[in-house]
Amino acid sequence: KAGVTQTPRYLIKTRGQQVTLSCSPISGHRSVSWYQQTPGQGLQFLFEYFSETQRNKGNFPGRFSGRQFSNSRSEMNVSTLELGDSALYLCASSGDPSITDTQYFGPGTRLTVL
Amino acid sequence: AQSVTQPDIHITVSEGASLELRCNYSYGATPYLFWYVQSPGQGLQLLLKYFSGDTLVQGIKGFEAEFKRSQSSFNLRKPSVHWSDAAEYFCAVGSTGGGNKLTFGTGTQLKVEL
C-alpha cells in the first residue's frame, strides 16, 4: 500500500506570492491533517479535514487555508507569503478522525520564501 | 490548553547503551500520548501510543514508554541503542475533544556514538 505522498517536495517562492501544496492520503483514508514544522516554533497543527469538511483549525492567520476533495486528496494554500512561512509542511492521513486512529505522515514539502 | 515538554534538546549515547527520553505533558483529562521519530528528510513515524490500560506500552524498533499519571510523564526507553536510532524524537498529546489534532513537544535530537 502506498504511503502518504506530498507534492512538490521542494518549493521556492518570493514574498507576496501564493503557494499551493498537495497531499494524497493512503488509499482508503478519509482524514487529512496538516502541520507546519519550523526550527523556532516546532511542529504546529494547521488544520484537519474529513469528508471534505474542516473539523479542526490551529492558530494560524487566514492566509493559510485548505480544502479536501471527494477522493480525500487535500490541498493547502498560503497567500501573501512571508519570510516566516518558510517551513516543512507535513501532511498526515488516517482512516477516521479519531485520535485513537494512527496517523501516517508524508515526507513533507519544504517551502522556502525569499 | 494542552502542552508537552521535552526537557532535553540533545542527547548523545554510545551504541549499545540504554536510552531514556523524557516527556512531560499538561492536560486536564486522561491524555492520549504518542512518540514519533523523524529521520533527516523524512516525515514522522509513530513509535508507540498510549490511550488507556497498561501503563507500559511497547512500540516498534524495541522502544517502550511508561505512562506515569502522578508525574505527568511519558518517558521513552530503549535498553540498547543502535546507530540507526539516531534521529529526532517527538512526544505528542492528542485531544480527546474529537479529531486528530496533535500537540507536539519541541523534540529531542538523539546522537549515537559508535
Interface residues (C-beta under 8 A of the other chain):
Chain A: V4 S31 S33 Y35 G42 L43 Q44 F45 E48 F50 R55 N56 G58 L90 A92 S94 P97 S98 I99 T100 D101 T102 Q103 Y104 F105 G106 P107 G108
Chain B: Y32 Y36 G41 Q42 G43 L44 Q45 L46 K49 F51 F90 A92 G94 S95 T96 G98 G99 N100 K101 L102 T103 F104 G105 T106 G107
